[in-house]
Structures are given as structure tokens and as C-alpha cells.
């Protein structure tokens, strides 16, 4: 019985280790933008700007001006957090 339990334990470790090694993490998959890059509040999908082919949403239209002063700073920060921006609509 001890041998059976030992084999089960080893198999469990191997299986879960393999899943952890091959499974993707949320950062790799990316997550949708849900927070305003300026104020940190929930986004309003009617308040946005298209920047370099991507759409950045804000909590209010007032944040657009702050964003446009240094847009790359905010885009880089969001992407470093694993956020995948929507494509700009043409």
C-alpha cells in the first residue's frame, strides 16, 4: 500500500509540474483594459483615444488631455502590467 501511495504522489507531482510548466499565465495571455491609466477608475468605453493603432479608454473624457501629454508613458505602463489594448477602429 505504501508503494502505491508513493507512486501516486510521484505521479501527481509530475503531472502538476508539467501543467505548471506548460500552462500559460494571465500575464502571458494578457488582460483587457478595465481601469483608466490616468485616474485608475473603471473605464467608460465612450471616453477613449486611438493611439498608434490601439484604443485607450479612460474613466472620463477629461483624462484624454493628460494622456496626450505623454501617451507612450501610459501605454508602456499598461503593457508592462499585461494589459492588451483593443485595436483602434478605422
MODELLER restraints for C-alpha pairs under 7 A, 6 or more apart:
rsr = mdl.restraints
at = mdl.atoms
rsr.add(forms.Gaussian(group=physical.xy_distance, feature=features.Distance(at['CA:27:A'], at['CA:82:A']), mean=4.83, stdev=0.5))
rsr.add(forms.Gaussian(group=physical.xy_distance, feature=features.Distance(at['CA:30:A'], at['CA:82:A']), mean=4.93, stdev=0.5))
rsr.add(forms.Gaussian(group=physical.xy_distance, feature=features.Distance(at['CA:30:A'], at['CA:83:A']), mean=5.40, stdev=0.5))
rsr.add(forms.Gaussian(group=physical.xy_distance, feature=features.Distance(at['CA:30:A'], at['CA:84:A']), mean=5.46, stdev=0.5))
rsr.add(forms.Gaussian(group=physical.xy_distance, feature=features.Distance(at['CA:31:A'], at['CA:82:A']), mean=6.17, stdev=0.5))
rsr.add(forms.Gaussian(group=physical.xy_distance, feature=features.Distance(at['CA:31:A'], at['CA:83:A']), mean=4.83, stdev=0.5))
rsr.add(forms.Gaussian(group=physical.xy_distance, feature=features.Distance(at['CA:31:A'], at['CA:84:A']), mean=5.67, stdev=0.5))
rsr.add(forms.Gaussian(group=physical.xy_distance, feature=features.Distance(at['CA:32:A'], at['CA:83:A']), mean=5.65, stdev=0.5))
rsr.add(forms.Gaussian(group=physical.xy_distance, feature=features.Distance(at['CA:32:A'], at['CA:84:A']), mean=5.48, stdev=0.5))
rsr.add(forms.Gaussian(group=physical.xy_distance, feature=features.Distance(at['CA:32:A'], at['CA:85:A']), mean=6.48, stdev=0.5))
rsr.add(forms.Gaussian(group=physical.xy_distance, feature=features.Distance(at['CA:33:A'], at['CA:83:A']), mean=5.81, stdev=0.5))
rsr.add(forms.Gaussian(group=physical.xy_distance, feature=features.Distance(at['CA:33:A'], at['CA:84:A']), mean=6.70, stdev=0.5))
rsr.add(forms.Gaussian(group=physical.xy_distance, feature=features.Distance(at['CA:33:A'], at['CA:85:A']), mean=6.26, stdev=0.5))
rsr.add(forms.Gaussian(group=physical.xy_distance, feature=features.Distance(at['CA:34:A'], at['CA:42:A']), mean=5.92, stdev=0.5))
rsr.add(forms.Gaussian(group=physical.xy_distance, feature=features.Distance(at['CA:34:A'], at['CA:43:A']), mean=5.70, stdev=0.5))
rsr.add(forms.Gaussian(group=physical.xy_distance, feature=features.Distance(at['CA:35:A'], at['CA:41:A']), mean=5.34, stdev=0.5))
rsr.add(forms.Gaussian(group=physical.xy_distance, feature=features.Distance(at['CA:35:A'], at['CA:42:A']), mean=4.67, stdev=0.5))
rsr.add(forms.Gaussian(group=physical.xy_distance, feature=features.Distance(at['CA:35:A'], at['CA:43:A']), mean=5.26, stdev=0.5))
rsr.add(forms.Gaussian(group=physical.xy_distance, feature=features.Distance(at['CA:36:A'], at['CA:42:A']), mean=6.10, stdev=0.5))
rsr.add(forms.Gaussian(group=physical.xy_distance, feature=features.Distance(at['CA:36:A'], at['CA:43:A']), mean=5.37, stdev=0.5))
rsr.add(forms.Gaussian(group=physical.xy_distance, feature=features.Distance(at['CA:36:A'], at['CA:57:A']), mean=6.37, stdev=0.5))
rsr.add(forms.Gaussian(group=physical.xy_distance, feature=features.Distance(at['CA:36:A'], at['CA:58:A']), mean=4.49, stdev=0.5))
rsr.add(forms.Gaussian(group=physical.xy_distance, feature=features.Distance(at['CA:36:A'], at['CA:59:A']), mean=5.29, stdev=0.5))
rsr.add(forms.Gaussian(group=physical.xy_distance, feature=features.Distance(at['CA:37:A'], at['CA:58:A']), mean=6.83, stdev=0.5))
rsr.add(forms.Gaussian(group=physical.xy_distance, feature=features.Distance(at['CA:37:A'], at['CA:74:A']), mean=6.21, stdev=0.5))
rsr.add(forms.Gaussian(group=physical.xy_distance, feature=features.Distance(at['CA:38:A'], at['CA:63:A']), mean=6.18, stdev=0.5))
rsr.add(forms.Gaussian(group=physical.xy_distance, feature=features.Distance(at['CA:38:A'], at['CA:67:A']), mean=6.96, stdev=0.5))
rsr.add(forms.Gaussian(group=physical.xy_distance, feature=features.Distance(at['CA:41:A'], at['CA:59:A']), mean=5.72, stdev=0.5))
rsr.add(forms.Gaussian(group=physical.xy_distance, feature=features.Distance(at['CA:42:A'], at['CA:59:A']), mean=5.66, stdev=0.5))
rsr.add(forms.Gaussian(group=physical.xy_distance, feature=features.Distance(at['CA:43:A'], at['CA:57:A']), mean=5.91, stdev=0.5))
rsr.add(forms.Gaussian(group=physical.xy_distance, feature=features.Distance(at['CA:43:A'], at['CA:58:A']), mean=5.00, stdev=0.5))
rsr.add(forms.Gaussian(group=physical.xy_distance, feature=features.Distance(at['CA:43:A'], at['CA:59:A']), mean=4.24, stdev=0.5))
rsr.add(forms.Gaussian(group=physical.xy_distance, feature=features.Distance(at['CA:44:A'], at['CA:57:A']), mean=6.69, stdev=0.5))
rsr.add(forms.Gaussian(group=physical.xy_distance, feature=features.Distance(at['CA:44:A'], at['CA:58:A']), mean=6.02, stdev=0.5))
rsr.add(forms.Gaussian(group=physical.xy_distance, feature=features.Distance(at['CA:44:A'], at['CA:59:A']), mean=5.10, stdev=0.5))
rsr.add(forms.Gaussian(group=physical.xy_distance, feature=features.Distance(at['CA:44:A'], at['CA:60:A']), mean=6.53, stdev=0.5))
rsr.add(forms.Gaussian(group=physical.xy_distance, feature=features.Distance(at['CA:45:A'], at['CA:57:A']), mean=6.03, stdev=0.5))
rsr.add(forms.Gaussian(group=physical.xy_distance, feature=features.Distance(at['CA:47:A'], at['CA:57:A']), mean=5.84, stdev=0.5))
rsr.add(forms.Gaussian(group=physical.xy_distance, feature=features.Distance(at['CA:47:A'], at['CA:58:A']), mean=5.43, stdev=0.5))
rsr.add(forms.Gaussian(group=physical.xy_distance, feature=features.Distance(at['CA:47:A'], at['CA:59:A']), mean=6.80, stdev=0.5))
rsr.add(forms.Gaussian(group=physical.xy_distance, feature=features.Distance(at['CA:47:A'], at['CA:60:A']), mean=5.61, stdev=0.5))
rsr.add(forms.Gaussian(group=physical.xy_distance, feature=features.Distance(at['CA:47:A'], at['CA:61:A']), mean=4.98, stdev=0.5))
rsr.add(forms.Gaussian(group=physical.xy_distance, feature=features.Distance(at['CA:48:A'], at['CA:55:A']), mean=6.66, stdev=0.5))
rsr.add(forms.Gaussian(group=physical.xy_distance, feature=features.Distance(at['CA:48:A'], at['CA:56:A']), mean=5.45, stdev=0.5))
rsr.add(forms.Gaussian(group=physical.xy_distance, feature=features.Distance(at['CA:48:A'], at['CA:57:A']), mean=4.23, stdev=0.5))
rsr.add(forms.Gaussian(group=physical.xy_distance, feature=features.Distance(at['CA:48:A'], at['CA:58:A']), mean=5.73, stdev=0.5))
rsr.add(forms.Gaussian(group=physical.xy_distance, feature=features.Distance(at['CA:49:A'], at['CA:55:A']), mean=5.84, stdev=0.5))
rsr.add(forms.Gaussian(group=physical.xy_distance, feature=features.Distance(at['CA:49:A'], at['CA:56:A']), mean=5.49, stdev=0.5))
rsr.add(forms.Gaussian(group=physical.xy_distance, feature=features.Distance(at['CA:49:A'], at['CA:57:A']), mean=6.69, stdev=0.5))
rsr.add(forms.Gaussian(group=physical.xy_distance, feature=features.Distance(at['CA:49:A'], at['CA:64:A']), mean=6.91, stdev=0.5))
rsr.add(forms.Gaussian(group=physical.xy_distance, feature=features.Distance(at['CA:50:A'], at['CA:56:A']), mean=6.22, stdev=0.5))
rsr.add(forms.Gaussian(group=physical.xy_distance, feature=features.Distance(at['CA:50:A'], at['CA:88:A']), mean=5.57, stdev=0.5))
rsr.add(forms.Gaussian(group=physical.xy_distance, feature=features.Distance(at['CA:53:A'], at['CA:87:A']), mean=6.03, stdev=0.5))
rsr.add(forms.Gaussian(group=physical.xy_distance, feature=features.Distance(at['CA:53:A'], at['CA:88:A']), mean=5.06, stdev=0.5))
rsr.add(forms.Gaussian(group=physical.xy_distance, feature=features.Distance(at['CA:54:A'], at['CA:85:A']), mean=6.02, stdev=0.5))
rsr.add(forms.Gaussian(group=physical.xy_distance, feature=features.Distance(at['CA:54:A'], at['CA:86:A']), mean=5.74, stdev=0.5))
rsr.add(forms.Gaussian(group=physical.xy_distance, feature=features.Distance(at['CA:54:A'], at['CA:87:A']), mean=4.44, stdev=0.5))
rsr.add(forms.Gaussian(group=physical.xy_distance, feature=features.Distance(at['CA:54:A'], at['CA:88:A']), mean=4.52, stdev=0.5))
rsr.add(forms.Gaussian(group=physical.xy_distance, feature=features.Distance(at['CA:55:A'], at['CA:85:A']), mean=6.17, stdev=0.5))
rsr.add(forms.Gaussian(group=physical.xy_distance, feature=features.Distance(at['CA:55:A'], at['CA:86:A']), mean=5.31, stdev=0.5))
rsr.add(forms.Gaussian(group=physical.xy_distance, feature=features.Distance(at['CA:55:A'], at['CA:87:A']), mean=5.65, stdev=0.5))
rsr.add(forms.Gaussian(group=physical.xy_distance, feature=features.Distance(at['CA:55:A'], at['CA:88:A']), mean=4.75, stdev=0.5))
rsr.add(forms.Gaussian(group=physical.xy_distance, feature=features.Distance(at['CA:56:A'], at['CA:85:A']), mean=6.61, stdev=0.5))
rsr.add(forms.Gaussian(group=physical.xy_distance, feature=features.Distance(at['CA:67:A'], at['CA:74:A']), mean=6.97, stdev=0.5))
